């Protein structure tokens, strides 16, 4: 269980950064159509930002203990 609690925030960071890269690539080259609607781009960007903040806070809190 401890391994999952340690690895999960790092996986969230990696996946959120991957989604942010896709969002940025889609804005530079819209013909690839990674994300089709503006609402989905906005939602994914907000989700990734919040996930990064939450994972960072979790990692910082677990290192203090």
The 8 nearest C-alpha neighbors of each residue, nearest first, counted from 0:
[[1, 3, 2, 4, 5, 6, 7, 8],
 [0, 2, 4, 3, 5, 6, 7, 61],
 [1, 3, 5, 0, 4, 6, 7, 8],
 [4, 2, 6, 0, 5, 1, 7, 8],
 [5, 3, 1, 2, 7, 6, 0, 8],
 [4, 6, 2, 3, 7, 1, 8, 9],
 [5, 7, 3, 9, 8, 4, 2, 10],
 [6, 8, 10, 9, 4, 3, 5, 11],
 [9, 7, 54, 11, 10, 6, 12, 5],
 [8, 10, 12, 6, 11, 7, 13, 54],
 [9, 11, 13, 7, 12, 8, 14, 6],
 [12, 10, 8, 14, 9, 13, 15, 7],
 [11, 13, 9, 15, 10, 51, 14, 16],
 [14, 12, 10, 16, 11, 15, 17, 9],
 [13, 15, 17, 11, 16, 12, 10, 18],
 [16, 14, 47, 18, 12, 17, 13, 11],
 [17, 15, 19, 13, 14, 18, 12, 20],
 [16, 18, 14, 20, 15, 19, 13, 21],
 [19, 17, 21, 15, 20, 16, 22, 14],
 [18, 20, 22, 16, 21, 17, 23, 15],
 [21, 19, 17, 23, 18, 22, 24, 16],
 [20, 22, 18, 24, 19, 23, 25, 17],
 [23, 21, 19, 25, 20, 24, 18, 26],
 [22, 24, 20, 26, 25, 21, 19, 27],
 [25, 23, 21, 27, 26, 22, 28, 20],
 [24, 26, 29, 22, 28, 23, 27, 33],
 [25, 27, 23, 24, 28, 29, 22, 21],
 [28, 26, 24, 25, 29, 23, 22, 30],
 [27, 29, 25, 30, 26, 24, 31, 32],
 [30, 28, 25, 31, 32, 26, 27, 33],
 [31, 29, 32, 28, 25, 33, 27, 26],
 [30, 32, 29, 33, 28, 25, 34, 24],
 [33, 31, 30, 34, 29, 35, 25, 28],
 [34, 32, 31, 25, 35, 21, 22, 29],
 [35, 33, 32, 36, 40, 25, 39, 22],
 [34, 36, 32, 33, 37, 39, 40, 29],
 [37, 35, 38, 39, 34, 40, 41, 32],
 [36, 38, 40, 39, 41, 35, 34, 42],
 [39, 37, 41, 36, 40, 42, 43, 35],
 [38, 40, 42, 36, 41, 37, 43, 34],
 [41, 39, 37, 43, 38, 42, 44, 34],
 [40, 42, 38, 44, 39, 43, 45, 37],
 [41, 43, 39, 45, 44, 40, 46, 38],
 [44, 42, 46, 40, 45, 41, 47, 39],
 [43, 45, 41, 47, 46, 42, 40, 48],
 [46, 44, 48, 42, 43, 47, 49, 41],
 [47, 45, 43, 49, 44, 48, 50, 42],
 [48, 46, 15, 50, 44, 49, 45, 43],
 [47, 49, 45, 51, 50, 46, 44, 52],
 [48, 50, 52, 46, 51, 47, 53, 45],
 [51, 49, 47, 53, 52, 48, 54, 46],
 [50, 52, 48, 54, 49, 12, 53, 55],
 [51, 53, 49, 55, 50, 54, 56, 48],
 [54, 52, 50, 56, 55, 51, 49, 57],
 [55, 53, 8, 57, 51, 56, 52, 50],
 [56, 54, 52, 58, 57, 53, 51, 59],
 [55, 57, 59, 53, 54, 58, 60, 52],
 [56, 58, 54, 60, 55, 59, 61, 53],
 [57, 59, 61, 55, 60, 56, 54, 62],
 [60, 58, 56, 62, 57, 61, 55, 63],
 [61, 59, 57, 63, 58, 62, 56, 64],
 [60, 62, 58, 63, 64, 59, 57, 56],
 [63, 61, 59, 64, 60, 58, 57, 56],
 [62, 64, 60, 61, 59, 58, 57, 56],
 [63, 62, 61, 60, 59, 58, 57, 5]]
